[in-house]
Amino acid sequence: MAVLPDLRLLLKLGGFRRLLAVRLLSQAADGVFQVGLATYVVFSPEKQATPGQIASAMAVLLLPYSLVGPFAGVFLDRWRRRQVFLYGSLLRVLLASATAVLILARIPDGLFYGAALCVTAVNRFVLAGLSAALPRVVDGPRLVVANALSPTAGTLAATAGGGLAFLVRLLGWDSDAAVLLLGAALYLAAALASLRIPVDALGPSVEERPRAHVRAALAASAQGLLQGLRHLADPARRPAARSLAAMTLLRFCYGALTVTVLMLCRYAWSTTEEDGLALLGLALGLSAAGFFVAALLSPWAIRRFGPLGWIAGCAALAAVLVGLAGPFFAEPLMMALAFFLGVVTQGAKIATDTVVQSEVEDAYRGRVFSVYDVLFNVAFVAAAGASALVLPGDGRSVALVLGVAVIYAGVAALAGRALRVPARAS
């Protein structure tokens, strides 16, 4: 299938264009809101951020994706998806605006985090609904292109939204509340864009809605996660189980080092909030560049070394680099490390996806990927929490960095050992 001709045809489809507009505006707003939350917690002049506060912010951003995500479909199969986009976006306008007001009122952090948590929980419903609605506006072989284009475009929109939030802060619009209100304005634009879609165009129709009670459906979703875990416990699925264990540990390491770099940018490498924010933007940009390089490099590496071999190589490289460069906490070394850890983490994730797709039976694949999603995000939040216990105020902890290097080395050994276990051909 030729991609470019199909892409041009996709953009001629009114339904696809309107759904894509909702996604782009919604995820751009997500990017603005996430950066606004991070800058308030870490870089506000009136706050002295602690690792514990950073861990709380990461929990707000990521836990809804793990704790709400596996159960979102139960409700999305019962609600008209166009209404989910409309009312979900309007609800986020109110919640983001309320969060901005709470910042101005300087209320206790607990209330602020509670409001922000509600915003990200609603985000999970909207994103899941966007994916579920796509087959309603695209059919046939072009659905493959649409599935590739839409999430990628949404990620770029979120990155652009985050960049916009960074830019307005660096240009002197230094109110965190104002940044959150900018996010609220984009959520409102997403709501208005959803009005261009007919109410019933995205389904589900009355006939398609499940008849099982919501409580029973939620219980079935929870049972599905347990069934996915049991499937992974089968000795025949050992390569997939080991890959998921390795990826969870790698994600934990990446989270711990992310908190370290946040603290270094804020307190060790800069004297002003603006300088620290610019350094953080550079670190995140270098890590994102590493993700891009991993996407280019991993297909060749997986063919050459196999998925588990590539995971082992990524972990071994990270162990060496973190162990040698990390304890110095020098800005150029840590920035280079941010790039290479982006390559390592995303490269290992691509390999893990490959192992799970090839080693897990099709009937269980969706449930196993739900388990994967939970592990992926919970590991990052757990790393932030663990870092909060050991990091000093300026982020310099040799013990944490060397501990992370040891975990990387352990993952390399785990993946290397798994290479010696016979596996089915992928």
Secondary structure as GFF3:
##gff-version 3
##sequence-region A 1 426
A	DSSP	alpha_helix	3	12	.	.	.	ID=ss1
A	DSSP	alpha_helix	14	43	.	.	.	ID=ss2
A	DSSP	alpha_helix	51	67	.	.	.	ID=ss3
A	DSSP	alpha_helix	69	76	.	.	.	ID=ss4
A	DSSP	alpha_helix	81	105	.	.	.	ID=ss5
A	DSSP	alpha_helix	109	137	.	.	.	ID=ss6
A	DSSP	alpha_helix	142	170	.	.	.	ID=ss7
A	DSSP	alpha_helix	176	194	.	.	.	ID=ss8
A	DSSP	alpha_helix	214	233	.	.	.	ID=ss9
A	DSSP	three_ten_helix	235	237	.	.	.	ID=ss10
A	DSSP	alpha_helix	238	263	.	.	.	ID=ss11
A	DSSP	pi_helix	264	268	.	.	.	ID=ss12
A	DSSP	alpha_helix	273	305	.	.	.	ID=ss13
A	DSSP	alpha_helix	307	325	.	.	.	ID=ss14
A	DSSP	three_ten_helix	326	328	.	.	.	ID=ss15
A	DSSP	alpha_helix	331	359	.	.	.	ID=ss16
A	DSSP	alpha_helix	362	390	.	.	.	ID=ss17
A	DSSP	alpha_helix	398	419	.	.	.	ID=ss18
###
